[in-house]
């Protein structure tokens, strides 16, 4: 592969990772908006228990968002609450770290700098970690159906053994002594009595 093709491949991969991060951010944000109402309901009826359930649900939704984006852009990913929860734990940690980094840039420099850092850092970080996490739960590729081996091919010739030809009983007559014989074998061509060549045979009865 030439150097230019490698660069193009790397550019496409980076762009795909960037898109992964953007789609993950959008989907997780939409899911979080719905989560706010559920969390408020849970916390209202049981503060500590409801808060724990709400946090677990948020982690679950984060993993679900990453799995959906990974299926769209990369490869099939396993489903299930436990799988989404594991993905969500890692992705939530990355989100928190990125948000802390953006907040630090905004505090040290300016809000504009934080906004620029968010566009430059967050999508690639989410895409790289998201694709890596999803790969841990990738579905195995389906096995291809193999066509049955042909009975004959140029590389594997069929055995030359053939079934014996069908045999018939033949009635032959000696032209000299007039004796008739019924033979199964075609190898007998002369009269057993005087050795005269036998006439052409025909199937008996």
C-alpha positions in Angstrom: 0.0 0.0 0.0 1.3 3.4 -1.0 1.9 6.2 1.6 -1.0 8.3 0.1 -3.4 5.4 0.6 -2.3 5.0 4.2 -2.9 8.7 4.8 -6.3 8.5 3.2 -7.2 5.5 5.2 -6.1 7.1 8.4 -8.0 10.3 7.5 -11.2 8.3 6.9 -10.8 6.4 10.1 -10.3 9.6 12.1 -13.3 11.2 10.4 -15.3 8.1 11.3 -14.2 8.3 14.9 -15.1 12.0 15.0 -18.6 11.3 13.7 -18.9 8.5 16.3 -18.2 11.0 19.0 -20.7 13.6 17.6 -23.4 11.0 17.2 -22.7 9.6 20.7 -22.9 13.1 22.2 -26.2 13.9 20.4 -27.9 10.5 21.3 -26.7 10.5 24.9 -27.9 14.1 25.3 -31.4 13.2 23.9 -31.6 10.2 26.2 -30.4 12.3 29.2 -33.3 14.7 28.6 -35.7 11.9 29.1 -33.7 10.6 32.0 -34.1 13.9 33.9 -37.9 13.4 34.3 -37.4 9.7 35.4 -34.7 10.7 37.8 -36.9 13.4 39.3 -39.7 10.9 39.8 -37.4 8.3 41.4 -35.7 10.7 43.7 -39.0 12.2 44.8 -40.3 8.8 46.1 -37.0 7.6 47.6 -34.0 9.9 47.8 -31.1 7.6 48.3 -32.6 4.5 46.6 -34.1 6.6 43.8 -30.8 8.5 43.3 -28.9 5.2 43.0 -31.4 3.8 40.5 -31.3 7.0 38.5 -27.5 7.0 38.3 -27.5 3.3 37.2 -30.2 4.1 34.6 -28.0 7.0 33.3 -25.0 4.7 33.0 -27.2 2.2 31.2 -28.5 4.8 28.7 -24.9 5.9 28.0 -23.8 2.4 27.1 -26.9 2.0 25.0 -26.1 5.1 23.1 -22.5 4.0 22.4 -23.8 0.5 21.3 -26.3 2.1 18.8 -23.6 4.3 17.3 -21.1 1.4 17.0 -23.7 -0.7 15.2 -24.3 2.1 12.8 -20.7 2.9 12.0 -18.6 -0.1 12.8 -19.9 -3.6 13.5 -22.6 -5.6 15.2 -22.4 -5.3 19.0 -24.0 -7.6 21.7 -27.1 -6.3 23.4 -28.5 -6.7 26.9 -28.7 -4.6 30.1 -25.4 -6.0 31.5 -23.5 -5.2 28.3 -24.9 -1.7 28.1 -24.1 -1.1 31.7 -20.5 -2.1 31.3 -20.1 0.1 28.2 -21.8 2.9 30.1 -19.4 2.7 33.0 -16.4 3.3 30.8 -18.0 5.9 28.6 -19.4 7.8 31.6 -15.9 8.0 33.0 -14.6 9.3 29.7 -17.4 11.9 29.6 -16.6 13.1 33.1 -12.9 13.4 32.3 -13.5 15.3 29.1 -16.0 17.7 30.8 -13.4 18.3 33.5 -10.8 19.1 30.9 -13.1 21.5 29.0 -14.1 23.2 32.3 -10.4 23.6 33.2 -9.6 25.2 29.8 -12.6 27.5 30.2 -11.5 28.5 33.6 -7.8 29.0 32.8 -8.3 30.7 29.4 -11.8 31.7 28.3 -15.2 30.2 27.7 -14.5 30.4 23.9 -11.3 28.4 24.5 -13.3 25.8 26.3 -15.9 25.7 23.5 -13.1 25.2 20.9 -11.5 22.5 23.1 -14.9 20.8 23.3 -15.2 20.6 19.6 -11.6 19.4 19.1 -11.2 17.0 22.1 -14.6 15.6 22.9 -15.7 13.9 19.6 -12.4 12.2 19.0 -12.1 11.0 22.6 -15.7 9.7 22.6 -15.1 8.0 19.2 -11.8 6.3 20.1 -12.9 5.0 23.5 -16.4 4.2 22.2 -15.2 2.1 19.3 -12.7 0.4 21.6 -15.3 -0.4 24.2 -17.8 -1.7 21.6 -15.1 -3.9 20.2 -14.9 -5.8 23.5 -18.6 -6.8 23.0 -18.5 -7.3 19.2 -20.6 -10.1 17.9 -18.6 -12.9 16.1 -18.8 -12.9 12.4 -21.3 -15.5 11.0 -19.7 -18.6 9.6 -19.9 -18.9 5.8 -21.7 -21.9 4.4 -19.2 -24.2 2.6 -20.5 -25.9 -0.5 -20.3 -29.7 -0.3 -17.4 -31.3 -2.1 -18.2 -32.4 -5.6 -18.1 -36.1 -6.4 -15.5 -35.4 -9.1 -13.1 -32.6 -9.8 -9.9 -32.4 -11.8 -7.9 -32.5 -8.6 -9.7 -35.6 -7.3 -10.6 -38.0 -10.1 -13.2 -40.6 -9.5 -12.0 -44.2 -9.0 -11.9 -46.2 -12.2 -13.7 -49.1 -10.6 -17.0 -49.6 -12.3 -19.9 -51.9 -11.5 -19.9 -55.1 -13.5 -22.0 -55.0 -16.7 -25.3 -56.8 -16.7 -25.1 -60.4 -17.8 -27.5 -62.5 -19.8 -27.8 -66.2 -20.5 -26.9 -66.8 -24.2 -28.1 -69.8 -26.3 -25.6 -70.8 -29.0 -25.7 -73.7 -31.5 -22.7 -75.6 -32.9 -23.0 -75.5 -36.7 -21.2 -78.9 -37.0 -22.8 -81.2 -34.5 -25.9 -79.1 -34.0 -25.6 -79.2 -30.2 -27.1 -76.2 -28.4 -25.5 -74.6 -25.4 -26.7 -72.0 -22.8 -23.7 -69.9 -21.6 -23.5 -66.8 -19.4 -19.9 -66.0 -20.1 -19.0 -64.5 -23.5 -15.5 -66.0 -23.3 -16.7 -69.4 -24.6 -16.6 -69.1 -28.4 -16.0 -72.7 -29.5 -17.9 -75.9 -29.2 -16.7 -78.0 -26.3 -17.1 -81.2 -28.4 -15.4 -80.5 -31.7 -13.9 -77.1 -31.3 -16.0 -75.5 -34.0 -16.6 -71.7 -33.7 -20.1 -71.1 -32.3 -22.7 -69.1 -34.1 -23.7 -65.6 -32.9 -25.6 -65.8 -29.7 -29.0 -64.3 -28.7 -30.6 -63.9 -25.3 -32.3 -67.0 -24.1 -36.1 -67.2 -23.5 
